[in-house]
Amino acid sequence: VYAKPVADLASLTTDGSLSPAISGIRSRISKVYDRNGNMSSETPRYNDGKYHGEIIGADNSPQENGCCAIILTVLSYILVIMFFPVSLCATIKVVQEYERAVIFRLGRLLPGGAKGPGIFFVMPCIEEYSKVDLRTVSFDVPPQEVLTRDSVTVSVDAVVYYRICSPTVSVANVENAANSTQLLAQTTLRNVLGTQNLSEILSNREHISEQMQNALDDATDKWGIKVERVEVKDVRLPTQLQRAMAAEAEAARDARAKVIAAEGEQKASVALKAAADVIGGSPAALQLRYLQTLNSISAEKNSTIIFPVPIELMYGFMKK
């Protein structure tokens, strides 16, 4: 039962008041609990378009206990008094600072929300309670075989951090909050990654983690669970795909190396042409360059020295 549709029904009456039938519906609106598990008398509110704090099956209007419930309650108090102080061992319970206790009396939630931390009393035979841990819990999402949008099969695993922010809601609205969150995380991981390309999965992990966190947080809000963080741990590719990507990367590196070498040769040829133009304008510069070369060869202590012969000396033999 939602509060917003009931409020909208008020516009159906001419004087703005609720009819008896609608008032009966409104009296059956679920109880509202805050983040600490305490009951609130306010009407359920919508925050950012989402409904928070609905307890399935809980009635906001007080109902009279039947004769059987009254008799069982009286008998429980009589047993506690008869076996006092031994009965204190069964009635006094303690929860830690990070825990809360959700108490049911004859199958119904007690007013006041969750109890704790500290000492509280549980009446024998008619009351039972469930402990809820409020600490942040982490679990690993098993590796999921996902088919990406570009038809590539990858294996992805993740880790999820969550905590229970409303103990009463987590106990009353879902059978096993931890197991349900784990199963939902697996399906959410597959759904989110199925809409991404392989390149996006490898490069945009933070965006994918944020998208998963928002989806999980919206789904588990009605369970009293707050998903704090989601991280994608590892992306495993098929062996053949890894080899193909390695070959592609190696070919790209070779192509870049050849381009760099060609650009270097081009720049060197331009520098050599400029040097040749300078040396060609002054014959003495060529002789100085020749002597500089002989000096560098002699410094290396080589046993063989090659003397270049000017081509002009051959012109006389060529004319004969």
Contacts in CASP RR format, 6 or more apart in sequence:
PFRMAT RR
TARGET T0000
AUTHOR 0000-0000-0000
METHOD contacts of the structure
MODEL  1
VYAKPVADLASLTTDGSLSPAISGIRSRISKVYDRNGNMSSETPRYNDGK
YHGEIIGADNSPQENGCCAIILTVLSYILVIMFFPVSLCATIKVVQEYER
AVIFRLGRLLPGGAKGPGIFFVMPCIEEYSKVDLRTVSFDVPPQEVLTRD
SVTVSVDAVVYYRICSPTVSVANVENAANSTQLLAQTTLRNVLGTQNLSE
ILSNREHISEQMQNALDDATDKWGIKVERVEVKDVRLPTQLQRAMAAEAE
AARDARAKVIAAEGEQKASVALKAAADVIGGSPAALQLRYLQTLNSISAE
KNSTIIFPVPIELMYGFMKK
1 25 0 8 1.000
1 28 0 8 1.000
1 29 0 8 1.000
1 30 0 8 1.000
1 54 0 8 1.000
2 44 0 8 1.000
2 51 0 8 1.000
2 54 0 8 1.000
3 29 0 8 1.000
3 43 0 8 1.000
3 44 0 8 1.000
3 45 0 8 1.000
3 51 0 8 1.000
4 46 0 8 1.000
4 51 0 8 1.000
6 22 0 8 1.000
6 25 0 8 1.000
6 26 0 8 1.000
6 29 0 8 1.000
7 43 0 8 1.000
9 18 0 8 1.000
9 22 0 8 1.000
9 25 0 8 1.000
10 16 0 8 1.000
10 17 0 8 1.000
10 18 0 8 1.000
10 22 0 8 1.000
12 19 0 8 1.000
12 22 0 8 1.000
13 19 0 8 1.000
13 22 0 8 1.000
18 26 0 8 1.000
27 59 0 8 1.000
27 60 0 8 1.000
27 61 0 8 1.000
28 59 0 8 1.000
28 60 0 8 1.000
28 61 0 8 1.000
29 43 0 8 1.000
29 44 0 8 1.000
29 60 0 8 1.000
30 44 0 8 1.000
30 53 0 8 1.000
30 54 0 8 1.000
30 55 0 8 1.000
30 56 0 8 1.000
30 57 0 8 1.000
30 58 0 8 1.000
30 59 0 8 1.000
30 60 0 8 1.000
31 39 0 8 1.000
31 55 0 8 1.000
31 58 0 8 1.000
31 59 0 8 1.000
31 60 0 8 1.000
31 109 0 8 1.000
32 39 0 8 1.000
32 40 0 8 1.000
32 41 0 8 1.000
32 42 0 8 1.000
32 43 0 8 1.000
32 44 0 8 1.000
32 53 0 8 1.000
32 54 0 8 1.000
32 55 0 8 1.000
32 60 0 8 1.000
33 39 0 8 1.000
33 40 0 8 1.000
33 53 0 8 1.000
33 55 0 8 1.000
33 113 0 8 1.000
33 166 0 8 1.000
33 168 0 8 1.000
33 169 0 8 1.000
34 40 0 8 1.000
34 166 0 8 1.000
35 165 0 8 1.000
35 166 0 8 1.000
36 114 0 8 1.000
37 100 0 8 1.000
37 112 0 8 1.000
37 113 0 8 1.000
37 114 0 8 1.000
37 166 0 8 1.000
37 167 0 8 1.000
37 168 0 8 1.000
37 169 0 8 1.000
38 112 0 8 1.000
38 113 0 8 1.000
38 114 0 8 1.000
39 111 0 8 1.000
39 112 0 8 1.000
39 113 0 8 1.000
44 51 0 8 1.000
44 52 0 8 1.000
44 53 0 8 1.000
44 54 0 8 1.000
45 52 0 8 1.000
50 218 0 8 1.000
50 221 0 8 1.000
51 222 0 8 1.000
52 221 0 8 1.000
53 166 0 8 1.000
53 169 0 8 1.000
53 222 0 8 1.000
53 224 0 8 1.000
54 169 0 8 1.000
54 173 0 8 1.000
54 222 0 8 1.000
55 109 0 8 1.000
55 168 0 8 1.000
55 169 0 8 1.000
55 172 0 8 1.000
55 173 0 8 1.000
56 172 0 8 1.000
56 173 0 8 1.000
57 172 0 8 1.000
58 108 0 8 1.000
58 109 0 8 1.000
58 172 0 8 1.000
65 73 0 8 1.000
69 106 0 8 1.000
72 106 0 8 1.000
72 125 0 8 1.000
72 126 0 8 1.000
73 105 0 8 1.000
73 106 0 8 1.000
73 123 0 8 1.000
73 126 0 8 1.000
75 125 0 8 1.000
76 123 0 8 1.000
76 124 0 8 1.000
76 125 0 8 1.000
76 126 0 8 1.000
76 127 0 8 1.000
77 123 0 8 1.000
79 87 0 8 1.000
79 124 0 8 1.000
79 125 0 8 1.000
80 87 0 8 1.000
80 91 0 8 1.000
80 123 0 8 1.000
80 124 0 8 1.000
81 87 0 8 1.000
87 124 0 8 1.000
90 122 0 8 1.000
90 124 0 8 1.000
91 121 0 8 1.000
91 122 0 8 1.000
91 123 0 8 1.000
91 124 0 8 1.000
92 119 0 8 1.000
92 120 0 8 1.000
92 121 0 8 1.000
93 101 0 8 1.000
93 119 0 8 1.000
93 120 0 8 1.000
93 121 0 8 1.000
93 122 0 8 1.000
93 129 0 8 1.000
94 118 0 8 1.000
94 119 0 8 1.000
94 120 0 8 1.000
95 101 0 8 1.000
95 115 0 8 1.000
95 116 0 8 1.000
95 117 0 8 1.000
95 118 0 8 1.000
95 120 0 8 1.000
95 131 0 8 1.000
96 117 0 8 1.000
96 118 0 8 1.000
97 117 0 8 1.000
97 118 0 8 1.000
98 117 0 8 1.000
98 133 0 8 1.000
98 134 0 8 1.000
98 135 0 8 1.000
99 116 0 8 1.000
99 117 0 8 1.000
99 131 0 8 1.000
99 132 0 8 1.000
99 133 0 8 1.000
99 134 0 8 1.000
100 114 0 8 1.000
100 115 0 8 1.000
100 116 0 8 1.000
100 117 0 8 1.000
100 131 0 8 1.000
100 132 0 8 1.000
100 134 0 8 1.000
100 167 0 8 1.000
101 114 0 8 1.000
101 115 0 8 1.000
101 116 0 8 1.000
101 120 0 8 1.000
101 129 0 8 1.000
101 130 0 8 1.000
101 131 0 8 1.000
101 132 0 8 1.000
102 109 0 8 1.000
102 113 0 8 1.000
102 114 0 8 1.000
102 115 0 8 1.000
102 129 0 8 1.000
102 130 0 8 1.000
102 132 0 8 1.000
102 167 0 8 1.000
102 168 0 8 1.000
102 171 0 8 1.000
102 172 0 8 1.000
103 109 0 8 1.000
103 110 0 8 1.000
103 115 0 8 1.000
103 120 0 8 1.000
103 122 0 8 1.000
103 127 0 8 1.000
103 128 0 8 1.000
103 129 0 8 1.000
104 110 0 8 1.000
104 127 0 8 1.000
104 128 0 8 1.000
104 129 0 8 1.000
104 130 0 8 1.000
105 123 0 8 1.000
105 126 0 8 1.000
105 127 0 8 1.000
106 126 0 8 1.000
106 127 0 8 1.000
107 128 0 8 1.000
109 168 0 8 1.000
109 172 0 8 1.000
110 127 0 8 1.000
113 168 0 8 1.000
114 132 0 8 1.000
114 167 0 8 1.000
114 168 0 8 1.000
115 129 0 8 1.000
122 128 0 8 1.000
122 129 0 8 1.000
130 171 0 8 1.000
132 164 0 8 1.000
132 167 0 8 1.000
132 170 0 8 1.000
132 171 0 8 1.000
133 164 0 8 1.000
134 163 0 8 1.000
134 164 0 8 1.000
134 165 0 8 1.000
134 167 0 8 1.000
135 163 0 8 1.000
136 161 0 8 1.000
136 162 0 8 1.000
136 163 0 8 1.000
136 228 0 8 1.000
137 161 0 8 1.000
137 162 0 8 1.000
137 163 0 8 1.000
137 178 0 8 1.000
138 159 0 8 1.000
138 160 0 8 1.000
138 161 0 8 1.000
138 162 0 8 1.000
139 159 0 8 1.000
139 160 0 8 1.000
139 178 0 8 1.000
139 181 0 8 1.000
139 182 0 8 1.000
139 185 0 8 1.000
140 157 0 8 1.000
140 158 0 8 1.000
140 159 0 8 1.000
140 233 0 8 1.000
141 157 0 8 1.000
141 158 0 8 1.000
141 159 0 8 1.000
141 160 0 8 1.000
141 182 0 8 1.000
141 185 0 8 1.000
141 186 0 8 1.000
141 189 0 8 1.000
142 157 0 8 1.000
142 186 0 8 1.000
143 155 0 8 1.000
143 156 0 8 1.000
143 157 0 8 1.000
143 234 0 8 1.000
143 236 0 8 1.000
144 155 0 8 1.000
144 156 0 8 1.000
144 157 0 8 1.000
144 186 0 8 1.000
144 189 0 8 1.000
144 190 0 8 1.000
144 193 0 8 1.000
145 153 0 8 1.000
145 154 0 8 1.000
145 155 0 8 1.000
146 153 0 8 1.000
146 154 0 8 1.000
146 155 0 8 1.000
146 156 0 8 1.000
146 189 0 8 1.000
146 190 0 8 1.000
146 193 0 8 1.000
146 194 0 8 1.000
147 153 0 8 1.000
147 194 0 8 1.000
148 154 0 8 1.000
148 193 0 8 1.000
148 194 0 8 1.000
148 196 0 8 1.000
148 197 0 8 1.000
148 198 0 8 1.000
148 201 0 8 1.000
149 194 0 8 1.000
149 195 0 8 1.000
149 196 0 8 1.000
149 197 0 8 1.000
150 197 0 8 1.000
150 198 0 8 1.000
152 198 0 8 1.000
152 237 0 8 1.000
152 241 0 8 1.000
153 238 0 8 1.000
154 193 0 8 1.000
154 198 0 8 1.000
154 201 0 8 1.000
154 235 0 8 1.000
154 236 0 8 1.000
154 237 0 8 1.000
154 238 0 8 1.000
155 235 0 8 1.000
155 236 0 8 1.000
156 189 0 8 1.000
156 193 0 8 1.000
156 201 0 8 1.000
156 232 0 8 1.000
156 234 0 8 1.000
156 235 0 8 1.000
156 236 0 8 1.000
157 232 0 8 1.000
157 233 0 8 1.000
157 234 0 8 1.000
158 185 0 8 1.000
158 189 0 8 1.000
158 209 0 8 1.000
158 212 0 8 1.000
158 230 0 8 1.000
158 231 0 8 1.000
158 232 0 8 1.000
158 233 0 8 1.000
159 230 0 8 1.000
159 231 0 8 1.000
159 233 0 8 1.000
160 181 0 8 1.000
160 182 0 8 1.000
160 185 0 8 1.000
160 216 0 8 1.000
160 227 0 8 1.000
160 229 0 8 1.000
160 230 0 8 1.000
161 227 0 8 1.000
161 228 0 8 1.000
161 229 0 8 1.000
161 230 0 8 1.000
162 181 0 8 1.000
162 216 0 8 1.000
162 220 0 8 1.000
162 225 0 8 1.000
162 226 0 8 1.000
162 227 0 8 1.000
162 228 0 8 1.000
163 225 0 8 1.000
163 226 0 8 1.000
163 228 0 8 1.000
164 170 0 8 1.000
164 177 0 8 1.000
164 224 0 8 1.000
164 225 0 8 1.000
164 226 0 8 1.000
165 224 0 8 1.000
165 225 0 8 1.000
165 226 0 8 1.000
166 224 0 8 1.000
169 222 0 8 1.000
169 223 0 8 1.000
169 224 0 8 1.000
170 177 0 8 1.000
170 223 0 8 1.000
170 224 0 8 1.000
170 225 0 8 1.000
171 177 0 8 1.000
173 222 0 8 1.000
173 223 0 8 1.000
173 224 0 8 1.000
174 180 0 8 1.000
174 223 0 8 1.000
177 223 0 8 1.000
177 224 0 8 1.000
177 225 0 8 1.000
180 220 0 8 1.000
180 223 0 8 1.000
181 216 0 8 1.000
181 220 0 8 1.000
181 223 0 8 1.000
181 225 0 8 1.000
181 227 0 8 1.000
184 216 0 8 1.000
184 219 0 8 1.000
184 220 0 8 1.000
185 212 0 8 1.000
185 216 0 8 1.000
185 230 0 8 1.000
188 212 0 8 1.000
188 215 0 8 1.000
188 216 0 8 1.000
188 219 0 8 1.000
189 212 0 8 1.000
191 215 0 8 1.000
192 208 0 8 1.000
192 211 0 8 1.000
192 212 0 8 1.000
192 215 0 8 1.000
193 201 0 8 1.000
193 208 0 8 1.000
196 204 0 8 1.000
196 208 0 8 1.000
200 208 0 8 1.000
201 208 0 8 1.000
201 235 0 8 1.000
202 235 0 8 1.000
205 232 0 8 1.000
208 232 0 8 1.000
209 229 0 8 1.000
209 230 0 8 1.000
209 231 0 8 1.000
209 232 0 8 1.000
210 230 0 8 1.000
212 230 0 8 1.000
213 227 0 8 1.000
213 228 0 8 1.000
213 229 0 8 1.000
213 230 0 8 1.000
216 227 0 8 1.000
216 230 0 8 1.000
217 226 0 8 1.000
217 227 0 8 1.000
220 226 0 8 1.000
220 227 0 8 1.000
237 245 0 8 1.000
278 285 0 8 1.000
279 285 0 8 1.000
279 286 0 8 1.000
279 289 0 8 1.000
280 286 0 8 1.000
290 308 0 8 1.000
294 305 0 8 1.000
297 305 0 8 1.000
298 305 0 8 1.000
END
